[in-house]
Amino acid sequence: QVPVVESGGGLVQPGGSLSLSCAASGLSLDQYTVAWFRQAPGKEREGVSCHSVSGTTFYENSVQGRFTISRDNSKNMVYLQMNNLKAEDTADYYCAVGHSDCLVRATIVPQLDPLNFDSWGQGTLVTVSS
Protein backbone atom coordinates (compact mmCIF):
# COMPACT_ATOMS: atom_id res chain seq x y z
CA GLN A 1 0.00 0.00 0.00
CA VAL A 2 1.25 3.45 -0.96
CA PRO A 3 -0.04 6.94 -0.29
CA VAL A 4 -2.65 8.07 -2.82
CA VAL A 5 -4.29 11.50 -2.80
CA GLU A 6 -7.09 12.71 -5.07
CA SER A 7 -8.05 16.27 -5.82
CA GLY A 8 -10.21 18.26 -8.22
CA GLY A 9 -13.72 17.49 -7.07
CA GLY A 10 -16.33 20.17 -6.70
CA LEU A 11 -19.68 21.48 -7.85
CA VAL A 12 -20.37 21.64 -11.57
CA GLN A 13 -23.50 22.20 -13.65
CA PRO A 14 -24.88 19.47 -15.89
CA GLY A 15 -22.99 19.48 -19.16
CA GLY A 16 -19.91 20.90 -17.55
CA SER A 17 -16.47 19.42 -17.07
CA LEU A 18 -14.08 18.61 -14.27
CA SER A 19 -10.63 17.12 -14.16
CA LEU A 20 -9.60 14.95 -11.23
CA SER A 21 -6.01 14.34 -10.25
CA CYS A 22 -4.43 11.54 -8.27
CA ALA A 23 -0.93 11.67 -6.83
CA ALA A 24 0.77 8.43 -5.84
CA SER A 25 3.92 8.35 -3.76
CA GLY A 26 6.73 5.90 -3.11
CA LEU A 27 6.46 3.81 -6.25
CA SER A 28 7.27 3.67 -9.95
CA LEU A 29 3.82 4.23 -11.37
CA ASP A 30 4.72 2.71 -14.73
CA GLN A 31 4.67 -0.70 -13.02
CA TYR A 32 1.13 -0.35 -11.68
CA THR A 33 -2.43 -0.47 -12.90
CA VAL A 34 -4.42 2.64 -12.00
CA ALA A 35 -8.15 3.13 -11.82
CA TRP A 36 -10.96 5.39 -10.73
CA PHE A 37 -13.96 4.21 -8.74
CA ARG A 38 -16.96 6.15 -7.54
CA GLN A 39 -19.64 5.76 -4.92
CA ALA A 40 -22.89 7.69 -5.07
CA PRO A 41 -25.04 8.26 -1.98
CA GLY A 42 -26.81 5.06 -1.05
CA LYS A 43 -25.08 3.10 -3.81
CA GLU A 44 -22.29 0.54 -3.96
CA ARG A 45 -18.84 1.51 -5.13
CA GLU A 46 -18.40 0.96 -8.86
CA GLY A 47 -15.45 1.01 -11.19
CA VAL A 48 -15.38 3.97 -13.56
CA SER A 49 -12.19 3.65 -15.55
CA CYS A 50 -8.87 1.83 -15.54
CA HIS A 51 -5.50 2.28 -17.21
CA SER A 52 -3.23 -0.74 -17.48
CA VAL A 53 0.56 -0.93 -17.48
CA SER A 54 0.45 -1.67 -21.21
CA GLY A 55 -1.61 1.45 -21.87
CA THR A 56 -4.95 -0.18 -22.54
CA THR A 57 -7.98 1.42 -20.95
CA PHE A 58 -11.38 0.41 -19.66
CA TYR A 59 -14.48 2.54 -19.17
CA GLU A 60 -17.76 1.73 -17.52
CA ASN A 61 -20.53 1.97 -20.09
CA SER A 62 -22.22 5.01 -18.58
CA VAL A 63 -19.05 7.12 -18.85
CA GLN A 64 -17.74 5.83 -22.18
CA GLY A 65 -17.19 8.74 -24.52
CA ARG A 66 -17.44 11.30 -21.74
CA PHE A 67 -14.58 10.43 -19.38
CA THR A 68 -10.92 9.94 -20.20
CA ILE A 69 -8.33 8.36 -17.94
CA SER A 70 -4.68 9.20 -18.39
CA ARG A 71 -1.43 9.02 -16.51
CA ASP A 72 1.94 10.69 -16.31
CA ASN A 73 4.33 8.07 -15.00
CA SER A 74 7.20 10.53 -14.71
CA LYS A 75 5.15 12.51 -12.21
CA ASN A 76 3.36 9.56 -10.57
CA MET A 77 0.06 11.21 -11.49
CA VAL A 78 -3.27 9.82 -12.67
CA TYR A 79 -6.03 11.94 -14.17
CA LEU A 80 -9.69 11.62 -14.98
CA GLN A 81 -11.08 14.15 -17.42
CA MET A 82 -14.85 14.27 -17.02
CA ASN A 83 -16.88 15.95 -19.77
CA ASN A 84 -20.60 16.41 -20.33
CA LEU A 85 -21.28 15.65 -16.71
CA LYS A 86 -24.70 14.43 -15.66
CA ALA A 87 -26.49 14.47 -12.34
CA GLU A 88 -26.02 10.70 -12.21
CA ASP A 89 -22.26 11.25 -12.06
CA THR A 90 -22.55 12.79 -8.60
CA ALA A 91 -20.43 10.66 -6.28
CA ASP A 92 -17.30 10.40 -4.25
CA TYR A 93 -14.51 9.52 -6.66
CA TYR A 94 -11.59 7.35 -5.55
CA CYS A 95 -8.24 6.74 -7.16
CA ALA A 96 -6.89 3.20 -6.85
CA VAL A 97 -3.51 1.62 -7.61
CA GLY A 98 -2.72 -2.07 -7.88
CA HIS A 99 -0.48 -4.82 -9.24
CA SER A 100 -3.10 -6.74 -11.23
CA ASP A 101 -4.40 -5.91 -14.67
CA CYS A 102 -7.63 -3.98 -15.06
CA LEU A 103 -10.08 -6.82 -15.63
CA VAL A 104 -8.57 -9.56 -13.51
CA ARG A 105 -11.44 -11.32 -11.68
CA ALA A 106 -13.99 -10.04 -14.19
CA THR A 107 -16.60 -12.72 -14.80
CA ILE A 108 -19.82 -12.43 -16.78
CA VAL A 109 -19.48 -8.78 -17.72
CA PRO A 110 -16.41 -6.55 -17.92
CA GLN A 111 -16.13 -4.60 -14.72
CA LEU A 112 -13.46 -3.48 -12.32
CA ASP A 113 -12.95 -5.48 -9.16
CA PRO A 114 -11.74 -3.43 -6.19
CA LEU A 115 -9.86 -6.49 -4.92
CA ASN A 116 -7.34 -5.89 -7.71
CA PHE A 117 -6.25 -2.63 -6.10
CA ASP A 118 -4.10 -2.31 -3.01
CA SER A 119 -3.84 1.45 -2.50
CA TRP A 120 -6.73 3.89 -2.33
CA GLY A 121 -7.16 7.60 -2.00
CA GLN A 122 -9.46 9.26 0.48
CA GLY A 123 -11.98 10.30 -2.15
CA THR A 124 -12.98 13.59 -3.72
CA LEU A 125 -16.60 14.66 -4.05
CA VAL A 126 -18.05 15.52 -7.44
CA THR A 127 -21.48 17.13 -7.36
CA VAL A 128 -23.32 17.74 -10.63
CA SER A 129 -26.28 20.03 -10.10
CA SER A 130 -27.91 23.09 -11.58
C-alpha positions as CSV (number, residue, x, y, z in Angstrom):
1,Q,0.0,0.0,0.0
2,V,1.3,3.4,-1.0
3,P,0.0,6.9,-0.3
4,V,-2.6,8.1,-2.8
5,V,-4.3,11.5,-2.8
6,E,-7.1,12.7,-5.1
7,S,-8.1,16.3,-5.8
8,G,-10.2,18.3,-8.2
9,G,-13.7,17.5,-7.1
10,G,-16.3,20.2,-6.7
11,L,-19.7,21.5,-7.9
12,V,-20.4,21.6,-11.6
13,Q,-23.5,22.2,-13.6
14,P,-24.9,19.5,-15.9
15,G,-23.0,19.5,-19.2
16,G,-19.9,20.9,-17.5
17,S,-16.5,19.4,-17.1
18,L,-14.1,18.6,-14.3
19,S,-10.6,17.1,-14.2
20,L,-9.6,14.9,-11.2
21,S,-6.0,14.3,-10.3
22,C,-4.4,11.5,-8.3
23,A,-0.9,11.7,-6.8
24,A,0.8,8.4,-5.8
25,S,3.9,8.3,-3.8
26,G,6.7,5.9,-3.1
27,L,6.5,3.8,-6.3
28,S,7.3,3.7,-9.9
29,L,3.8,4.2,-11.4
30,D,4.7,2.7,-14.7
31,Q,4.7,-0.7,-13.0
32,Y,1.1,-0.4,-11.7
33,T,-2.4,-0.5,-12.9
34,V,-4.4,2.6,-12.0
35,A,-8.2,3.1,-11.8
36,W,-11.0,5.4,-10.7
37,F,-14.0,4.2,-8.7
38,R,-17.0,6.2,-7.5
39,Q,-19.6,5.8,-4.9
40,A,-22.9,7.7,-5.1
41,P,-25.0,8.3,-2.0
42,G,-26.8,5.1,-1.1
43,K,-25.1,3.1,-3.8
44,E,-22.3,0.5,-4.0
45,R,-18.8,1.5,-5.1
46,E,-18.4,1.0,-8.9
47,G,-15.5,1.0,-11.2
48,V,-15.4,4.0,-13.6
49,S,-12.2,3.6,-15.5
50,C,-8.9,1.8,-15.5
51,H,-5.5,2.3,-17.2
52,S,-3.2,-0.7,-17.5
53,V,0.6,-0.9,-17.5
54,S,0.4,-1.7,-21.2
55,G,-1.6,1.4,-21.9
56,T,-5.0,-0.2,-22.5
57,T,-8.0,1.4,-21.0
58,F,-11.4,0.4,-19.7
59,Y,-14.5,2.5,-19.2
60,E,-17.8,1.7,-17.5
61,N,-20.5,2.0,-20.1
62,S,-22.2,5.0,-18.6
63,V,-19.0,7.1,-18.8
64,Q,-17.7,5.8,-22.2
65,G,-17.2,8.7,-24.5
66,R,-17.4,11.3,-21.7
67,F,-14.6,10.4,-19.4
68,T,-10.9,9.9,-20.2
69,I,-8.3,8.4,-17.9
70,S,-4.7,9.2,-18.4
71,R,-1.4,9.0,-16.5
72,D,1.9,10.7,-16.3
73,N,4.3,8.1,-15.0
74,S,7.2,10.5,-14.7
75,K,5.1,12.5,-12.2
76,N,3.4,9.6,-10.6
77,M,0.1,11.2,-11.5
78,V,-3.3,9.8,-12.7
79,Y,-6.0,11.9,-14.2
80,L,-9.7,11.6,-15.0
81,Q,-11.1,14.1,-17.4
82,M,-14.9,14.3,-17.0
83,N,-16.9,15.9,-19.8
84,N,-20.6,16.4,-20.3
85,L,-21.3,15.7,-16.7
86,K,-24.7,14.4,-15.7
87,A,-26.5,14.5,-12.3
88,E,-26.0,10.7,-12.2
89,D,-22.3,11.2,-12.1
90,T,-22.6,12.8,-8.6
91,A,-20.4,10.7,-6.3
92,D,-17.3,10.4,-4.3
93,Y,-14.5,9.5,-6.7
94,Y,-11.6,7.4,-5.6
95,C,-8.2,6.7,-7.2
96,A,-6.9,3.2,-6.9
97,V,-3.5,1.6,-7.6
98,G,-2.7,-2.1,-7.9
99,H,-0.5,-4.8,-9.2
100,S,-3.1,-6.7,-11.2
101,D,-4.4,-5.9,-14.7
102,C,-7.6,-4.0,-15.1
103,L,-10.1,-6.8,-15.6
104,V,-8.6,-9.6,-13.5
105,R,-11.4,-11.3,-11.7
106,A,-14.0,-10.0,-14.2
107,T,-16.6,-12.7,-14.8
108,I,-19.8,-12.4,-16.8
109,V,-19.5,-8.8,-17.7
110,P,-16.4,-6.6,-17.9
111,Q,-16.1,-4.6,-14.7
112,L,-13.5,-3.5,-12.3
113,D,-13.0,-5.5,-9.2
114,P,-11.7,-3.4,-6.2
115,L,-9.9,-6.5,-4.9
116,N,-7.3,-5.9,-7.7
117,F,-6.3,-2.6,-6.1
118,D,-4.1,-2.3,-3.0
119,S,-3.8,1.4,-2.5
120,W,-6.7,3.9,-2.3
121,G,-7.2,7.6,-2.0
122,Q,-9.5,9.3,0.5
123,G,-12.0,10.3,-2.2
124,T,-13.0,13.6,-3.7
125,L,-16.6,14.7,-4.1
126,V,-18.0,15.5,-7.4
127,T,-21.5,17.1,-7.4
128,V,-23.3,17.7,-10.6
129,S,-26.3,20.0,-10.1
130,S,-27.9,23.1,-11.6
